[in-house]
Structures are given as C-alpha cells and as structure tokens.
Amino acid sequence: EPIRGKLIDIEGQPAAGVTLKMVGVQNVTDRFGQDGVGYPGGDEPPAAWLPPVTSDEQGHFTIRGVPAGHGVHLQVVGSDRFAPQDIALNTGMPEQRGERDATYRSLVKNVEPGEEAVLTLPPAQWFEGVVRYEDSGEPVAQARVTIWASQEESGSMISVSGQADTLGRYR
C-alpha cells in the first residue's frame, strides 16, 4: 500500500517541490532499527533502490514499493527554503523522545494504512562567513566547512558540510 504524506512549512502552508530521498526501509516491529535495509548516501543509488519523490504544488507526495509492515527512513534534501532533515515514516519507532534520550532524533511519524502523514519542515537557517588563516588573516580559498548541531544541550549531533569559494566565503 502506498505511503502518502503532505509537507508543510511552520506556518502550515504547503511545501511544494521538496525532494525526499529514501535511505532505509525498516520492519515496523523492530523498535531499534536493526531489521531493515538502507542506502545512506551517494548521488546515484542502485537501480533497484526506491527512487526519490518530490512534493507537488500542495505539498503532497506518495511513496510506492515499500513492503507491507515496513516503514521508510527519508532525507529531506535541503534548499533555500527548508533545512535538511531526517524523517522516519511508519517505522513503528516511538514518536516522542524518552526523558533521558540525548541522541540525534529524526522526525518520527506513524500513521494508519491509507492515512496521510502531515509533516512540518523546519526553515533553512543560514550560516555565513569567511574562513581566514589565523597568522595572516588572509582568506582560505576552497576551505572545507562543517557545521555541527544538536537537538539537546549534550548528545549526538548532525552535520552539514560545504566548501568556501575562492575568497574563503561560505554560506
């Protein structure tokens, strides 16, 4: 049965044109994510892997090809409008974080078969600056930049990587 969803922004407006990459398929009875299969990265997944989906003008999307009794792990492809984000959809994982759970946590949503999952996407937050050599103050051309963030004061983190331009600027 297809998995249907709708993406919205924090104001409740449709999130059109958002691409979701499939990174894993998990049995709903497996609360710890060990009984499944995934393809976590790369630009060209194998031909047999679930293709990415893109939300329509009203934010709707449909995922086909997931076996009954399984859910999917998705990655929201970041854009000027929305931040990259991980989503666990219909995996059977608990939707709420435990009191002492300091791990990085995907957005988790479980819906009944045939029901549409409504998912709110966080806006993109931009970090910008110039990478400079400490001794000379000169810009570092093509410097690699990684921003690390956590959802908790202490705990696991997620990162976003990029590269500065020829003048050391990054955004």
For each residue, the residues with C-beta under 8 A, 3 or more apart:
1: 68 113 114
2: 62 63 64
3: 62 63 66 71 72 89 90 117
4: 60 61 62 63 114 115 116 117
5: 60 61 62 63 89 116 117 118 119
6: 14 55 58 59 60 61 116 117 118 119
7: 14 15 18 55 59 61 119 121
8: 12 13 14 15 59 118 119 120 121
9: 12 13 14 15 81 82 120 121 123
10: 120 121 122 123
11:
12: 8 9
13: 8 9
14: 6 7 8 9 55 57 58 59
15: 7 8 9 18 55 59 81 82 121
16: 55 56 57 58 59
17: 54 55 79
18: 7 15 54 55 59 61 76 77 79 82 121
19: 52 53 54 76 77
20: 52 53 54 55 61 63 74 75 76 77 87
21: 52 74 75 77
22: 25 39 45 49 50 51 52 63 72 73 74
23: 38 39 40 41 73 74 75 86
24: 33 36 37 38 39 40 72 73
25: 22 36 37 38 50 66 67 70 71 72 73
26: 30 33 35 36 70 71 72 73 88 91 92
27: 30 35 36 69 70 92
28: 69 70 71 90 91 92 110
29: 35 69 92
30: 26 27 33 34 35 36 92
31: 92 93 94
32:
33: 24 26 30 36 91 93
34: 30
35: 26 27 29 30
36: 24 25 26 27 30 33 70 73
37: 24 25
38: 23 24 25 73
39: 22 23 24 42 45 46 49
40: 23 24
41: 23
42: 39 45
43:
44:
45: 22 39 42 49
46: 39 49
47:
48:
49: 22 39 45 46
50: 22 25 63 65 66 72
51: 22
52: 19 20 21 22 77
53: 19 20 61 62 63
54: 17 18 19 20 61
55: 6 7 14 15 16 17 18 20 59 60 61
56: 16 59 60 61
57: 14 16
58: 6 14 16
59: 6 7 8 14 15 16 18 55 56
60: 4 5 6 55 56 116
61: 4 5 6 7 18 20 53 54 55 56
62: 2 3 4 5 53
63: 2 3 4 5 20 22 50 53 66 72 89
64: 2
65: 50
66: 3 25 50 63 70 71 72 90
67: 25 70
68: 1
69: 27 28 29
70: 25 26 27 28 36 66 67 90
71: 3 25 26 28 66 88 89 90 91 92 93 110
72: 3 22 24 25 26 50 63 66 88 89 90 91
73: 22 23 24 25 26 36 38 86 87 88 89 91 106
74: 20 21 22 23 86 87 88 89
75: 20 21 23 84 85 86 87
76: 18 19 20 82 83 84 85 86 87 121
77: 18 19 20 21 52 84
78: 82 83 84 85 124 160
79: 17 18 82 124
80: 124
81: 9 15 123 124
82: 9 15 18 76 78 79 85 121 122 123 124
83: 76 78 121 122 123 124 125
84: 75 76 77 78 160
85: 75 76 78 82 106 107 121 122
86: 23 73 74 75 76 106 107 158
87: 20 73 74 75 76 106 107 108 109 119
88: 26 71 72 73 74 91 93 106 107 108 109
89: 3 5 63 71 72 73 74 109 110 117 119
90: 3 28 66 70 71 72 109 110 111 117
91: 26 28 33 71 72 73 88 108 110
92: 26 27 28 29 30 31 71 110
93: 31 33 71 88 108 110
94: 31 97 98 108
95: 108 109 110
96:
97: 94 101 105
98: 94 101
99:
100:
101: 97 98 105 155
102: 152 154 155 156
103: 155 156
104: 150 151 155 156 157 158
105: 97 101 108 151
106: 73 85 86 87 88
107: 85 86 87 88 119
108: 87 88 91 93 94 95 105
109: 87 88 89 90 95 117 119
110: 28 71 89 90 91 92 93 95
111: 90 115 116 117
112: 115
113: 1
114: 1 4
115: 4 111 112
116: 4 5 6 60 111
117: 3 4 5 6 89 90 109 111
118: 5 6 8
119: 5 6 7 8 87 89 107 109
120: 8 9 10
121: 7 8 9 10 15 18 76 82 83 85
122: 10 82 83 85 125
123: 9 10 81 82 83
124: 78 79 80 81 82 83
125: 83 122
126: 171
127: 147 170 171
128: 169 170 171
129: 169 170
130: 139 164 167 168 169 170
131: 139 140 143 145 164 168 170
132: 136 137 138 139 140 168
133: 136 137 138 139 140
134: 137
135:
136: 132 133
137: 132 133 134
138: 132 133 168
139: 130 131 132 133 164 167 168 169
140: 131 132 133 143 164 168
141: 164 165 166 167 168
142: 163 164 165 166
143: 131 140 163 164 168 170
144: 161 162 163 164
145: 131 161 162 163 164 170
146: 159 160 161 162
147: 127 159 160 161
148: 157 158 159
149: 157 158 159 160
150: 104 153 154 155 156 157 158
151: 104 105 155
152: 102 155
153: 150
154: 102 150
155: 101 102 103 104 150 151 152
156: 102 103 104 150
157: 104 148 149 150
158: 86 104 148 149 150
159: 146 147 148 149
160: 78 84 146 147 149
161: 144 145 146 147
162: 144 145 146 170
163: 142 143 144 145 170
164: 130 131 139 140 141 142 143 144 145 167 168 169 170
165: 141 142 168 169 170
166: 141 142
167: 130 139 141 164
168: 130 131 132 138 139 140 141 143 164 165
169: 128 129 130 139 164 165
170: 127 128 129 130 131 143 145 162 163 164 165
171: 126 127 128
